[in-house]
């Protein structure tokens, strides 16, 4: 049985073509690709790439300035935060939430709209494996080119489970029997009709939006289309901790709001979602409210 795509690049001694992440004494990271005969230069001196080629991961190298650097392969979260960008990347904290709460499994058939710089695509491809299918749609050709380069650089070449289409999802979606749909775009409500036809009963729709107005309109549109269960929406935040002896405290900075996530599951054809028992807050829907897509709607 052959190794999964990209697995050989994640283990064993360093070799030519591997990406290396150096960490200096202050915790700063430097990422480069190993090439025979080349030198890595910093303001604290240099060292030859050949010193790392064939060395085990977790080695320490010293520059000509006698500064020690720890050498490791970058993790995928490290990689996506340092790779070239066209659009903003999906942060690892949100990608992890998507993988978990959209229940991305090996062999899953997934459709993604809004590729950006290829961050989420990389996480999804690693989760579904070579036997899955990820069809990504990106309306901007320049973003698609950057995403393709980033994904192929991480996996060491084209991934057999990935198909990338330049164009709008609602105009080009031809996939059927899809298990999961991930929408990372400005107006996910525009794609709901197309998505509902592609998803299998029980399939999961996951949307990633930046603002409360986008979130509100997306949720109301999902309710209005009538073929999904009640959507769940949330955000996540990460706060690191400083630990030095007895000085144990939260860091002064944290990764706060990056986006809202929401999920909903496709109902069987012909089934109406059960009536919600939760009463909306007083004034949540004004007298003139006519739905999320009408002029004057509360979630414009």
LUMTI-337558 format. One record per atom (N, C-alpha, C): x, y, z; residue in one letter. Coordinates in pm, whole numbers, plus 32768, in hexadecimal, padded with zeros to 4 digits. Layout:
XYZA;...
// end
This chain:
80557F898000X;800080008000X;8059807C8000X;803F80D77FA2X;809081507F97X;806B81B18006X;80CC82078029X;80B482688092X;805182D28062X;8000830880BEX;7FA783778099X;7FF883ED8066X;7FBA843A800FX;7FFD84AE7FD5X;8032850B8041X;80B2852B8039X;80F185888096X;8128854A8114X;810884C9812FX;8133848C81ADX;81CA847F81B5X;820B845F8144X;829D844C8144X;82E784CC8167X;82A5853F8152X;82E485C08171X;82D685E58204X;829185918252X;827585B382DCX;82C885658341X;831D85088312X;836984B58370X;83F484968338X;844C8460838FX;84D284398365X;853484AD8368X;85B384908347X;861984FA8346X;85F8856582DDX;862F85DB82F2X;861E86468290X;865E861D820CX;861B8642819EX;865286268119X;863B869E80BFX;867F869E804DX;8674870C7FEDX;85E1871D7FC5X;85B387997FC4X;852987B87FA2X;84CD87C58019X;84FB8798808FX;84A987A68108X;84A388398133X;8434885D8170X;842B88DF81AFX;845B88D2823FX;84A68935826BX;84DD893682F3X;84B189B68338X;848789A983B4X;84668A1D8405X;84CE8A2A8474X;85198A978471X;857C8AB484D9X;853E8B0C8545X;855E8AEF85C2X;85318B418632X;85AB8B788678X;85B28BFD8685X;86278C3A86C4X;86118C44875CX;86768C7187A7X;86688C778839X;85F68CCF886AX;85C48D2A8818X;85548D808841X;84CC8D488813X;84CE8CD087D7X;84528C9387ABX;84228CBC8722X;84728D0886D8X;844B8D318651X;84648CC085EEX;840D8CB6858AX;84138C4A8528X;84478C7B84A2X;84948C228460X;84C68C3C83D9X;84B28BBB8389X;846E8BC58318X;844F8B4E82C9X;84958B568241X;84D18AE78218X;85158AE28196X;85128A528163X;85378A4180E5X;853B89BD80A5X;85CB89908096X;85E8891580BCX;867088E180B7X;869F88CD8027X;871589028008X;875388F07F86X;87E788D17F9CX;8818886B7F59X;88A588447F67X;88FF88B67F39X;896688D17F87X;89C889367F62X;89A389C47F85X;892889DC7FB6X;88FE8A637FD8X;891E8A83806AX;891A8B04808CX;892F8B328115X;88B38B7D8145X;88968B7181C4X;882B8BBF8202X;886B8C34824BX;883D8CAE822CX;887A8D278263X;881A8D6D82C2X;884D8D9A8332X;88028DEF838EX;885D8E6283B7X;88258EC08404X;88778F2F8436X;88D48EFF84A5X;88C58E8084CDX;891B8E458533X;897B8DDE84F7X;89948DE78474X;89F08D8A8434X;89A78D2B83D7X;89EE8CC683A8X;89B58C688346X;89E38BDB8367X;89A48B7A8322X;89D08AEF8329X;89A78AAB82A7X;89EE8A40827DX;89CD89FC81FFX;895389A0820FX;88FF899D81A7X;888D893F81A5X;88BD88B081B8X;893388918181X;896688078187X;897587D68218X;898188348275X;898E880D8301X;890C87CC8336X;889B87EF82F8X;881B87B68322X;87F1873E82CDX;881D87398250X;87F686CA81F8X;882A86478231X;87CF85EC824CX;87F2856C8289X;87EC856C8321X;87DB85E1835DX;87D285EA83F0X;874485CD841DX;873285998497X;86AA857E84C8X;866085FF84E8X;85DD85FA84DCX;858A866C8502X;859C86868598X;859E870485BDX;85B887278648X;864A87418663X;869A874F85FAX;8728876E860BX;873B88038629X;87B08823865EX;87D588AE8679X;884F88CF8625X;8849893F85DFX;88BA896D858EX;88E989F485C3X;89698A1085AFX;89A18A8F85DAX;89D58ADD8562X;89BC8B5D8564X;89EB8BB284F8X;8A7D8BD78511X;8AB78C1B84B0X;8B408C4984BEX;8B4D8CAF852FX;8ADB8CE6855AX;8ADA8D4285CCX;8AC18CFB864FX;8AC48C74864DX;8AB38C2186C4X;8A298C308704X;89C38C4686B1X;89388C4B86E1X;88F68BC686BFX;88B58B888722X;88768B05870FX;87E78B1586DAX;87C48AC08677X;873D8ABD8640X;87098A2D8646X;868F8A1D8675X;864D899A8675X;860B898485EEX;8625890E85B0X;85F288F0852AX;858788848531X;851088A78504X;849E884B84FCX;845588618479X;840987FF844EX;83AF881583DDX;8339886A840EX;830D88CC83C0X;829B891C83ECX;821C88C783EEX;81CD88D78456X;814A8899845BX;80EE88E183F9X;808088A183D4X;802488E18377X;7FF2896883ACX;7FD28976842EX;7FAD89FC8460X;801C8A63844DX;809A8A39845DX;810A8A958445X;81118ABA83B1X;80FF8A54835DX;810D8A6882CDX;80A68ACC8298X;80278ABC82BEX;7FC08B118285X;7FCD8BA282B3X;800A8BB88328X;801B8C418357X;80928C878317X;80EC8C3A82DAX;81638C76829DX;81648C6E8205X;81038C2981C9X;81068C178138X;80DB8C9780EFX;81028CA68070X;80D88D1C8023X;80408D27801EX;800F8DA38024X;7F7F8DB8802AX;7F4D8E0A7FB5X;7ED78DE37F84X;7E8A8E387F2BX;7E1C8E757F7EX;7DC38E1E7FB0X;7D5C8E48800EX;7D888E22809BX;7D3D8E5180FEX;7D598E2C8189X;7D478D95819AX;7D948D5B81F4X;7D8D8CCB8209X;7D278CAB8276X;7CF18C318272X;7CA18BFE82E1X;7D038BD68350X;7CF48C1483C5X;7D518BF98433X;7D458B688461X;7DB48B2F8492X;7DB08AA484C1X;7D438A898528X;7D288AE98581X;7CC08AD385E5X;7C388ABF85A4X;7C1D8B058536X;7B9D8AF684F1X;7B9E8A798499X;7C118A5B845BX;7C1A89E2840BX;7C0289668462X;7C3B896784DBX;7C2588F78536X;7B9388E8855CX;7B4F89578572X;7AC089538592X;7A6F891D851CX;7A96894584A3X;7A508914842CX;7A62887D841DX;7ADE884E842EX;7AF787BE8421X;7AA6876E8487X;7A9987A58500X;7A52875D856AX;79BB8766855BX;798687E08550X;78F587F18555X;78B187DC84CFX;78FD87E18461X;78C587B783E1X;78DF872383CAX;792186E2842CX;79348651842BX;7976862183A9X;79E9865E8389X;7A3286388310X;7A7785B38329X;7A56854D82DAX;7A8884C682F2X;7AD78492827AX;7B2D842D828EX;7B7983F5821DX;7B1A83C081B1X;7B3483E68135X;7AE083BA80C6X;7A68841280ACX;7A57847F80F8X;79E384D680E6X;79E8851E8060X;79708538802BX;796285897FB1X;793B86167FDDX;799786747FC7X;798886FB7FFEX;798D87627F8EX;793587C57F97X;793988387F3EX;795C88B27F91X;79B989027F5DX;79E6897B7FA2X;79DA89F17F43X;79A38A5F7F74X;799A8AD87F22X;79E08B4A7F6AX;7A3A8B8B7F23X;7A8E8BF37F5EX;7B128BB67F8BX;7B6E8BA07F2CX;7BEB8B5B7F4CX;7C4F8BB87F90X;7C468C397F6FX;7CA48C987FACX;7D338C767F8BX;7D858C5A7FF0X;7E128C3A7FDBX;7E308BA67FEBX;7DC98B537FFDX;7DDD8AC28004X;7DEE8A8B808FX;7DDB8ADD80F6X;7DEC8AAD817FX;7D898A3E81A1X;7D078A5B8197X;7CA289F781BAX;7CA98980815CX;7CC9899680DEX;7CD58927807EX;7D3C88C280AEX;7DAC88F480E3X;7E15889A8113X;7DE588478189X;7D9F888781E8X;7D69883D825AX;7D0387D6822CX;7CAC87FB81D0X;7C44879F81A1X;7C8087298158X;7CE287418103X;7D2086D480B6X;7D6686718111X;7DA786A48178X;7DEB864981D4X;7D8685F58222X;7D0F862C823BX;7CA985E48287X;7C61857C8232X;7C42859B81B4X;7BF5853C8161X;7C4F84D18125X;7CD284ED8115X;7D2E848A80DEX;7D2384798048X;7D71841F8014X;7D7784097F83X;7CF783CE7F4AX;7CA7838B7F9EX;7C2D834B7F6DX;7BB383A77F73X;7BC3841E7FA9X;7B55847D7FAFX;7B4E84D17F32X;7AFC853A7F36X;7AEF85977EC6X;7AD986227EFFX;7B2D86807ED7X;7B1A870C7EF8X;7B13875B7E77X;7A9E87967E5DX;7A8D87EC7DE8X;7A82887B7E1AX;7AE888CB7DFCX;7AEF89557E2CX;7ACB89B57DBDX;7A7B8A1A7DDEX;7A538A817D7FX;7A878B077DAEX;7AC88B4F7D53X;7AFD8BD47D73X;7AE08C307CFDX;7A9E8C9F7D18X;7A748CF87CACX;7AE78D497C72X;7B538D5D7CBEX;7BC38DAD7C8FX;7C378D537C64X;7C618D637BE8X;7CCB8D0D7BB1X;7D518D237BF7X;7D6D8DA17C1EX;7DED8DBB7C62X;7DF28D777CEAX;7D838D757D34X;7D7E8D2F7DB3X;7D8E8C997D9EX;7D4C8C667D35X;7D548BD67D1AX;7DE28BAA7CFCX;7E2E8BFD7CB4X;7EB88BDB7C93X;7F0F8BD67D11X;7EFD8C387D68X;7F4A8C3A7DE5X;7F268BC27E3BX;7EA38BA37E44X;7E778B317E94X;7EB08AAE7E5FX;7EAF8A9E7DDCX;7EE48A237DA1X;7F798A147DBFX;7FC48A7F7DB4X;80548A7A7DD2X;806C8A577E65X;801D8A927EBEX;802F8A787F4DX;800D89E87F71X;7F9F89B57F3CX;7F76892B7F5AX;7FDD88C87F23X;800988DC7EA8X;8068887F7E6BX;80F188887EAFX;811588FD7EDFX;8194890A7F28X;818E88BA7FAAX;811C88BC7FEBX;81118874806AX;811287DD8055X;80C887AD7FF2X;80BD871D7FDCX;812C86E57F83X;817F873C7F4BX;81EC870E7EF6X;81C186F17E68X;814D87257E3EX;811B870F7DB7X;808487117DB8X;804486F97D44X;7FB286F87D3DX;7F76868D7D98X;7F0786AE7DD9X;7EC3864D7E2FX;7E5886047DDBX;7E56857E7DDFX;7DFA85337D88X;7D6785497DA8X;7D47857D7E20X;7CBB858D7E46X;7C86861A7E2AX;7CDB86727DF0X;7CB686FF7DE6X;7C9687277D57X;7C27876D7D49X;7C0387AC7CCAX;7BE5883E7CE6X;7C2188987C98X;7C1189287CADX;7BD189667C31X;7B6189AA7C46X;7B1889EA7BD9X;7B128A807BF0X;7B328ACE7B89X;7B288B5F7B91X;7A9E8B887B61X;7A518BC67BB9X;79C98BF07B98X;79718BEF7C13X;78F88C257C05X;78998C297C74X;785D8BA07C8BX;78508B7A7D09X;78198AF77D29X;778B8AE97CF6X;77378B4E7D0AX;76AA8B417CE5X;76978B337C4EX;76FB8B5D7BFFX;76F18B517B6EX;77348AD47B38X;778D8A967B85X;77E08A297B51X;77D189A67B9CX;778889A57C0CX;777F892C7C5DX;773788BD7C12X;777F88507BFAX;774587DC7BB6X;7752875E7C0AX;779387677C7FX;77A786F37CD5X;772286C77D12X;771586467D23X;76A0860D7D64X;76CE85AD7DD2X;767185887E29X;768F852D7E98X;7707855D7EE9X;770685DD7F08X;7773861A7F55X;775686097FEAX;77BD85E68037X;77AD85D280C7X;77B386538116X;780B86AD80EDX;782187298137X;7836879C80D5X;7803881280FBX;781A888C80AEX;784C88F7810DX;78BD893680EAX;78F989A0813AX;78F68A2180E8X;78B28A87811BX;78A88B0680D4X;78F38B718121X;795E8BA480E7X;79AE8C118120X;79A88C8380BBX;793E8CD480C5X;79248D38805EX;78D08DA98098X;78C28E16804BX;787B8E8B807BX;77E48E738088X;77AA8E28802AX;77198E188027X;76F38D848019X;77088D348081X;76E98CA58075X;76568C88805AX;75FD8CE48080X;756E8CCE8068X;754D8CC47FD3X;75A48CFC7F7DX;758C8CF37EEDX;75A08C667EB7X;75E38C107F04X;76048B897ED5X;75AB8B1D7F13X;754E8B437F69X;75048ADE7FB5X;74B18A827F5DX;74738AB97EF6X;74218A647E9FX;747689FC7E58X;74E98A267E21X;754189C97DDCX;757989627E3DX;759F89907EB4X;75D989367F18X;757488CF7F46X;74F688F97F59X;7490889B7F8AX;7477882A7F27X;748C88437EA8X;747A87DB7E43X;74F1877B7E3EX;756687AB7E66X;75DF87597E5EX;75F187017EDAX;75C587317F4FX;75DD86E87FCBX;7584866D7FD8X;75BC8603800FX;756E858B802FX;751D85A680ADX;74AD856080C3X;7465856D8141X;74C1854F81B7X;74C185A6821AX;751B8599828BX;75A085DD8276X;75BB860B81FCX;7637865281DFX;763D86D6822AX;76B5870A823AX;76CA8782828BX;76F487F98236X;76B08868824DX;76D988E98215X;772089368283X;7796896B8265X;77E389BB82C4X;78078A3F8281X;77E28AAE82C0X;77FF8B328289X;785E8B7E82E5X;78B88BC982A8X;791B8C1982F1X;790A8CA982C3X;78DB8D00831EX;78C28D8B82F9X;79038DE68360X;79188E64833AX;79668EBE838DX;79128F1883E7X;789A8F3D83BDX;784F8FA38405X;77CA8F6E8438X;77918FB7849AX;770F8F8F84D1X;769F8F9D846BX;76A88FFF8412X;763F900E83ADX;76418F99834BX;76BA8F6D8323X;76C38EF582CEX;768D8E7B8318X;76B18E6F8396X;76848DFC83E5X;75EC8DFA83EEX;75AF8E6C840DX;751E8E71841CX;74D78E4F839AX;75068E88832DX;74C38E6E82ACX;74D38DDD8283X;75498DA3829CX;755E8D178277X;75018CBC82C6X;74F88CD28349X;74A18C7F839DX;74108C8C8372X;73E08D07835DX;73548D198335X;73388CDC82ACX;739A8CE28252X;73888CA781CDX;73838C0E81D5X;73D48BD3822DX;73D08B428241X;73488B188277X;73138B6682D6X;728E8B48830AX;72248B55829FX;72328BBB824BX;71CD8BD681E5X;71CA8B6B8178X;723D8B348153X;723F8AD380E6X;71FB8A52810DX;71FA8A31818EX;71A589C781C1X;71D2893881AFX;724F89218187X;727C88968175X;72F4887681CEX;730C88CA8235X;737588B28296X;733988B68323X;737F8874837FX;73548881840AX;737E89088441X;735D892484BDX;737E89A584F9X;741689B784FFX;744B8A2384C1X;74DD8A3784C0X;75138A5B854AX;75928A38855EX;75DB8A5A85D8X;764D8AB785B3X;765C8B2485FEX;76C48B8785DFX;771A8BA0865AX;779B8BBB8643X;77F88BD586B2X;78778C16867EX;78CC8C4186DAX;79538C6D86BAX;79B18C338723X;7A318C318705X;7A948BFB8764X;7B058C608775X;7B408C5E87EAX;7BB08CB68809X;7C1C8C658850X;7C998C8C883CX;7D098C46887BX;7D5B8CA988CCX;7D7A8C828948X;7DCF8CD4899DX;7E3E8C7D89D4X;7EBA8C9D89B2X;7F2D8C5589E7X;7F498C808A77X;7F9A8C2F8ABAX;7FBE8C4C8B44X;80568C578B52X;807F8CB58BA4X;810C8CCA8BC5X;812A8C7A8C43X;818E8C228C3DX;81B18BCE8CB0X;82468BD58CC7X;826F8C168D32X;82FB8C218D5CX;83018C118DF4X;831E8B978E21X;83228B808EB1X;829A8B998EF0X;82978BF78F50X;821A8C178F93X;81C88C818F48X;82028CB88EDFX;81BA8D1C8E8EX;81678CD48E25X;80EB8CB78E46X;80908C718DECX;80198CCE8DD4X;800E8D018D5AX;7FA68D638D3CX;7F848D5C8CA7X;7F108D8E8C82X;7EEF8D928BF2X;7F458DFA8BAAX;7F638DDD8B2BX;7FAC8E3F8ADBX;7F588EBD8ACBX;7F9C8F2C8AB1X;7F568FAB8AA0X;7F0D8FB28A1AX;7F3A8F6189BBX;7EF98F608938X;7EB98ED88920X;7E518ED588CBX;7E0F8E5888ABX;7DE08E5C881AX;7DC28DE987E3X;7D848DE1875FX;7CEE8DE88776X;7CB48E5D8760X;7C278E72877CX;7BCF8E518706X;7B778EAE86E4X;7B178E938678X;7B5C8E8E85F0X;7B4B8E2385AAX;7B778E19851EX;7B018E0184C2X;7A9A8DBE84F3X;7A248DA484A2X;79BE8D5484F0X;79448D5084BBX;78D98CFE84F4X;78CB8C7F84A2X;78AF8C1284E7X;78928B9384A4X;78028B6C84C0X;77C38B2E845FX;773F8AF78477X;77308A768427X;76E78A1A845FX;76CE8999841CX;7639897C841BX;760F893383B6X;7585890383AAX;75888881835BX;752888298375X;752587A78333X;74B0879E82D2X;74CC87618260X;7468875081F6X;740086EB8222X;738187118213X;731386B68231X;72F4865F81B8X;72AA85F581CDX;727E85A1815FX;721D85F08106X;721985CE8086X;71C086138029X;712F86098058X;70E886788050X;705B86798073X;703E86888106X;70A6868F8159X;7093869B81EAX;709C872E8212X;703D87588267X;704287DF829CX;708987DE8323X;70DC8843833DX;7120884683C0X;70BA8857842FX;70D2881684A2X;707788258514X;706C88B7853EX;6FF888DD8571X;6FE28967859DX;703F89888611X;707F89FB8609X;70D48A278677X;707E8A5386EDX;70A38A288765X;70588A4C87DCX;708F8AC9881FX;710B8AED87FBX;71478B628839X;71068BE18804X;70D98C37885DX;709C8CB38834X;71088D1B8817X;70FB8D6587A9X;715D8DCE878FX;714D8E4087F3X;71B98E898808X;71B48EFC8861X;71508F63882CX;71138FAD8889X;70B390148861X;70F6907A8807X;70BC90918795X;70F590F08737X;715990B586D7X;7173903186E0X;71D58FF38687X;71A78FFD85F5X;71248FF385E0X;70EA9001855BX;708490728560X;70A090DC851AX;7043914E8519X;6FC5913084CAX;6F66918D84D0X;6EE69178848CX;6EF6916D83F5X;6F5D91B083C0X;6F7091B2832EX;6FCF914682FEX;6FFD90EE8358X;705D9087832FX;701D902982CBX;706290158258X;702C8FC181EDX;708E8F5481C2X;70E98F308219X;71488EC681F7X;71D28EFE81E0X;72398EA681E3X;72C58ED381DCX;72EC8F0E8156X;72A68EEB80EDX;72CF8F168068X;72798F878031X;721C8FBA8084X;71C490258056X;720090AC8079X;71DE9113802CX;720B9198804CX;71D291C180D3X;722791F98128X;71FC921E81AEX;720791AE8211X;723D913781E6X;724D90C88243X;72AE90ED82B2X;729C90AB8323X;72EB90D08398X;737E90AE8388X;739F9054832BX;742B90268321X;7467904D829DX;744E90C4826EX;748690EE81EEX;751D90F281F6X;
// end
